[in-house]
Structures are given as C-alpha cells and as structure tokens.
C-alpha cells in the first residue's frame, strides 16, 4: 500500500505540473501540496470526531457520504474549468 501511495503521489504531482503552463507551476505545485497536506490532517480529525460521536454501525456510511460529497465537488470544479 505504501508503494502505491508513493507512486500515486508523484504521478499526480507530475500530472498537475504537465497540465500547467510554465508561469503558474509554482502555484499549481503549492495548491497540490496544500490539498495533500489538508487531506492528511483533516482525515484523522473527521475520523476521530465520527468515532467519538457516531455509533460504530454508522461509521463507514458517514465516511461514504464524505466520499460522495468530495466527488461532487470534484466534478463541479472540472465543469467550471471546462475540462468535462
């Protein structure tokens, strides 16, 4: 799993750099890293909150809702950029 994570991180960062023109690569790199770090910070915080406040049988359905919401935000942003 760690090997796959390492490959995905470097590949997605390289893709972000390839999709950006030379004048905005610093901004794209910083945005990518902010998103990566925010996910690593907020994921355990949300998981800990759910663990303390939600019964165990609803833990994974609640996390499924966050996955669906993030997918919706992703699709909306892609449409706003005109990629889809």
C-alpha positions as CSV (number, residue, x, y, z in Angstrom):
1,X,0.0,0.0,0.0
2,X,2.8,2.4,0.8
3,X,4.4,1.7,-2.6
4,X,1.2,2.5,-4.4
5,X,0.7,5.7,-2.4
6,X,4.2,6.8,-3.2
7,X,3.7,6.2,-6.9
8,X,0.3,7.9,-7.0
9,X,1.6,11.0,-5.2
10,X,4.5,11.5,-7.5
11,X,2.4,10.7,-10.6
12,X,-0.4,13.1,-9.7
13,X,2.0,15.9,-8.9
14,X,3.8,15.3,-12.2
15,X,0.4,15.4,-14.0
16,X,-0.5,18.7,-12.2
17,X,2.8,20.2,-13.4
18,X,2.2,18.9,-17.0
19,X,-1.2,20.4,-17.2
20,X,0.0,23.9,-16.1
21,X,1.9,26.4,-18.1
22,X,5.4,27.4,-17.0
23,X,4.3,30.7,-15.4
24,X,1.9,29.0,-13.0
25,X,3.8,25.9,-12.0
26,X,4.7,27.2,-8.6
27,X,1.0,28.0,-7.8
28,X,-0.1,24.5,-9.1
29,X,2.6,22.8,-7.0
30,X,1.6,24.7,-3.9
31,X,-2.1,24.0,-4.4
32,X,-1.4,20.3,-4.9
33,X,0.7,20.1,-1.7
34,X,-1.8,22.1,0.3
35,X,-4.6,19.7,-0.8
36,X,-2.4,16.7,0.0
37,X,-1.5,18.0,3.5
38,X,-5.0,19.2,4.3
39,X,-6.4,15.7,3.5
40,X,-3.8,14.1,5.7
41,X,-4.6,16.5,8.5
42,X,-8.4,16.6,8.2
43,X,-9.0,12.9,7.5
44,X,-7.9,11.8,11.0
45,X,-9.7,14.7,12.6
46,X,-13.0,13.8,10.9
47,X,-12.5,10.1,11.6
48,X,-11.8,10.9,15.3
49,X,-14.9,13.1,15.6
50,X,-17.0,10.4,14.0
51,X,-15.5,7.7,16.2
52,X,-16.5,9.7,19.3
53,X,-19.9,10.8,18.2
54,X,-21.4,8.2,15.8
55,X,-22.3,4.6,16.6
56,X,-20.0,2.0,15.1
57,X,-22.5,0.8,12.6
58,X,-22.9,4.2,11.0
59,X,-19.1,5.0,10.9
60,X,-18.5,3.8,7.4
61,X,-21.7,5.0,5.9
62,X,-20.8,8.5,7.2
63,X,-17.4,8.2,5.5
64,X,-19.1,7.1,2.3
65,X,-21.1,10.4,2.4
66,X,-17.9,12.4,2.6
67,X,-16.5,10.4,-0.4
68,X,-19.6,11.2,-2.5
69,X,-19.5,14.9,-1.5
70,X,-15.9,15.2,-2.5
71,X,-16.7,13.5,-5.8
72,X,-19.5,16.0,-6.4
73,X,-17.1,18.9,-5.6
74,X,-14.5,17.5,-8.0
75,X,-17.0,17.2,-10.9
76,X,-18.3,20.7,-10.3
77,X,-14.8,22.2,-10.4
78,X,-13.9,20.2,-13.5
79,X,-17.0,21.6,-15.3
80,X,-16.2,25.1,-14.1
81,X,-12.8,24.7,-15.7
82,X,-14.3,23.3,-18.9
83,X,-12.5,20.0,-18.7
84,X,-15.6,17.8,-18.7
